[in-house]
Amino acid sequence: VTDSSHLEMMLNEGAIDLAFIQRPYRSEGFDYVSFDPVKLVAVINKKCLPQPPANPFDYNALGALPLVLLHRAKDSGTYEMLIDLFRKAGVNPKVIMHITQPGVIIDWLESGLAAATLLPSSEVCAEKLKECYVVEVFPSPQIFYPAMVKIPAVNWCSQVMELVAEGYPFPDNSPR
């Protein structure tokens, strides 16, 4: 488990044959099976809002809160897509930090950082969060597409394909 760009590098170097990652932003050089998009949720530290927010929460209103967003270690990805969506709506988001791992962002928010984030629902277990609200957003941009990725020189492994076919779609809110 690591940043998608690092796993892409490992695929290119032949260190691994297959990766389950966010669908590559630029797909040149990769074969992939893309899965259905994972719902986007907002995780908001309770210090940011005096009352529980509306569910769903206005996506553009999140831009007024201090934001900690996912950002790939290398190349473009969901961070750029989120920023672009805010800007197209005329919102200049207040990004205070970007981090490569969803779990680290959640840990910071749970530890008291007065900020919010946008994450795939598959990375968030709302029941475990005591210091944060977890709400759906509207409109809900579909930007988190999990994918099974390989380089073209590697054959698809039939056993892995069978497991994926048997186990997907994954149950909602189950961390993977």
Salt bridges, closest charged atoms under 4 A:
GLU8 OE1 - ARG72 NH2 2.98
ASP31 OD2 - LYS150 NZ 2.99
GLU80 OE2 - HIS71 NE2 3.32
ASP84 OD2 - LYS88 NZ 3.11
GLU136 OE2 - LYS39 NZ 3.22
